[in-house]
Amino acid sequence: MSIGIIGSGGLGSNLARALANKGISATISNSRGPESLATLVGELGASISAGTVAEAAAADIVVVAVRWESLPGALEGLPDWNGRIVVDGTNPVEFLDPEAPKDPANPLADYGIRAIDLGARHSSEVFSEWVTGARVIKAFNHLDVSVLGEPAVGGGKRVLFYSGNDADAKAAVGALIEQAGFSGIDLGALDVGGPLTQLPFGALATHNFVKI
Ligand SMILES: NC(=O)c1ccc[n+]([C@@H]2O[C@H](COP(=O)([O-])OP(=O)(O)OC[C@H]3O[C@@H](n4cnc5c(N)ncnc54)[C@H](OP(=O)(O)O)[C@@H]3O)[C@@H](O)[C@H]2O)c1
């Protein structure tokens, strides 16, 4: 299955690195165009290529790795998803200006983020509305991305959670997670796994498990 990544920052570049480490092919994209990714793809090697957002979005599995506030800009106007798999790697947080004074009412100020209020809805429910017609899987969102380069750790495999409503789509993403060297755990439907793993308040968010 072909893989596309929209976003080449912390999540997108580290995911591409994890895939490159196993020789898995992917097309990575960002807002500035493929030329801006020459250094990254040169470093990652032949399995990772730079493309436009449209090229990455044409893959069988498309990982969305942009900040929450960038979703409209990244996803609006793309061709129909036609049942292809879209992985929601996002979290509903706003990244704060490190120079700005800390808001004492924000319990996450020390982490440099603020939770985005989505009311009673979980973020993948809202995310799904940006990719109508896609089979949405939540994955790659619950850990600091710096660990993605090290799937084998402590004599075991680092655990990545995933969830979604389509069994075949979930199996495809689960297989990719295993192929990349991680141990995948299927948390069930999107309404179950999404809230459990989403930052900042999901019960499994930031928990870094290793399957021995
Ligand atoms: N950082 C983490 O540890 C971590 C862990 C798990 C989940 N996440 C989630 O992953 C998402 C991305 O976080 P990040 O840390 O990777 O952010 P980041 O470092 O700021 O990277 C964001 C990327 O999105 C791209 N982008 C922005 N607007 C775009 C557009 N209109 N079209 C295409 N690409 C666009 C940017 O492109 P340019 O480079 O061209 O500006 C950049 O490459 C967030 O939702 C975050 O909550 C992050």
The ligand as an SDF file (V2000), in Angstrom:
LIG
                    3D

 48 52  0  0  0  0  0  0  0  0999 V2000
    5.3010   16.9260   18.2890 N   0  0  0  0  0  0  0  0  0  0  0  0
    4.8660   15.8560   18.9440 C   0  0  0  0  0  0  0  0  0  0  0  0
    5.5360   15.2860   19.8300 O   0  0  0  0  0  0  0  0  0  0  0  0
    3.5040   15.2690   18.5740 C   0  0  0  0  0  0  0  0  0  0  0  0
    3.1990   13.9980   19.0570 C   0  0  0  0  0  0  0  0  0  0  0  0
    2.0050   13.4170   18.6810 C   0  0  0  0  0  0  0  0  0  0  0  0
    1.1080   14.1300   17.8960 C   0  0  0  0  0  0  0  0  0  0  0  0
    1.4190   15.3780   17.4750 N   0  0  0  0  0  0  0  0  0  0  0  0
    0.4400   16.1030   16.6630 C   0  0  0  0  0  0  0  0  0  0  0  0
    0.9120   16.0980   15.3340 O   0  0  0  0  0  0  0  0  0  0  0  0
    0.4910   17.2850   14.6780 C   0  0  0  0  0  0  0  0  0  0  0  0
    1.7210   17.9690   14.1010 C   0  0  0  0  0  0  0  0  0  0  0  0
    2.5500   18.3460   15.1720 O   0  0  0  0  0  0  0  0  0  0  0  0
    4.0700   18.6930   14.8880 P   0  0  0  0  0  0  0  0  0  0  0  0
    4.7320   18.7420   16.2060 O   0  0  0  0  0  0  0  0  0  0  0  0
    4.6050   17.7940   13.8250 O   0  0  0  0  0  0  0  0  0  0  0  0
    3.8920   20.1800   14.2970 O   0  0  0  0  0  0  0  0  0  0  0  0
    4.9750   21.0200   13.5080 P   0  0  0  0  0  0  0  0  0  0  0  0
    6.3410   20.5820   13.8510 O   0  0  0  0  0  0  0  0  0  0  0  0
    4.6020   22.4320   13.6720 O   0  0  0  0  0  0  0  0  0  0  0  0
    4.7430   20.6080   11.9640 O   0  0  0  0  0  0  0  0  0  0  0  0
    3.5540   20.9370   11.3160 C   0  0  0  0  0  0  0  0  0  0  0  0
    3.7090   20.6040    9.8390 C   0  0  0  0  0  0  0  0  0  0  0  0
    2.4450   20.8750    9.2280 O   0  0  0  0  0  0  0  0  0  0  0  0
    2.7240   21.4580    7.9680 C   0  0  0  0  0  0  0  0  0  0  0  0
    1.6000   22.2430    7.4820 N   0  0  0  0  0  0  0  0  0  0  0  0
    1.0250   23.3300    8.0470 C   0  0  0  0  0  0  0  0  0  0  0  0
    0.0490   23.7940    7.2560 N   0  0  0  0  0  0  0  0  0  0  0  0
    0.0300   22.9850    6.1670 C   0  0  0  0  0  0  0  0  0  0  0  0
   -0.7200   22.9670    4.9750 C   0  0  0  0  0  0  0  0  0  0  0  0
   -1.6760   23.8800    4.7400 N   0  0  0  0  0  0  0  0  0  0  0  0
   -0.4630   22.0030    4.0600 N   0  0  0  0  0  0  0  0  0  0  0  0
    0.5010   21.0850    4.2890 C   0  0  0  0  0  0  0  0  0  0  0  0
    1.2630   21.0350    5.4010 N   0  0  0  0  0  0  0  0  0  0  0  0
    1.0220   21.9960    6.3210 C   0  0  0  0  0  0  0  0  0  0  0  0
    3.9120   22.3520    8.2160 C   0  0  0  0  0  0  0  0  0  0  0  0
    4.4680   22.6530    6.9540 O   0  0  0  0  0  0  0  0  0  0  0  0
    5.7430   23.6270    6.8380 P   0  0  0  0  0  0  0  0  0  0  0  0
    6.8720   22.8320    7.3770 O   0  0  0  0  0  0  0  0  0  0  0  0
    5.8510   23.8780    5.3770 O   0  0  0  0  0  0  0  0  0  0  0  0
    5.4070   24.8330    7.6470 O   0  0  0  0  0  0  0  0  0  0  0  0
    4.7550   21.4490    9.1070 C   0  0  0  0  0  0  0  0  0  0  0  0
    5.5730   20.6300    8.3230 O   0  0  0  0  0  0  0  0  0  0  0  0
   -0.2350   18.1520   15.7190 C   0  0  0  0  0  0  0  0  0  0  0  0
   -1.6090   17.9910   15.5760 O   0  0  0  0  0  0  0  0  0  0  0  0
    0.2630   17.5750   17.0300 C   0  0  0  0  0  0  0  0  0  0  0  0
   -0.6640   17.7680   18.0690 O   0  0  0  0  0  0  0  0  0  0  0  0
    2.6140   15.9560   17.7730 C   0  0  0  0  0  0  0  0  0  0  0  0
  1  2  1  0
  2  3  2  0
  2  4  1  0
  4  5  1  0
  4 48  2  0
  5  6  2  0
  6  7  1  0
  7  8  2  0
  8  9  1  0
  8 48  1  0
  9 10  1  0
  9 46  1  0
 10 11  1  0
 11 12  1  0
 11 44  1  0
 12 13  1  0
 13 14  1  0
 14 15  2  0
 14 16  1  0
 14 17  1  0
 17 18  1  0
 18 19  2  0
 18 20  1  0
 18 21  1  0
 21 22  1  0
 22 23  1  0
 23 24  1  0
 23 42  1  0
 24 25  1  0
 25 26  1  0
 25 36  1  0
 26 27  1  0
 26 35  1  0
 27 28  2  0
 28 29  1  0
 29 30  1  0
 29 35  2  0
 30 31  1  0
 30 32  2  0
 32 33  1  0
 33 34  2  0
 34 35  1  0
 36 37  1  0
 36 42  1  0
 37 38  1  0
 38 39  2  0
 38 40  1  0
 38 41  1  0
 42 43  1  0
 44 45  1  0
 44 46  1  0
 46 47  1  0
M  CHG  2   8   1  16  -1
M  END
$$$$
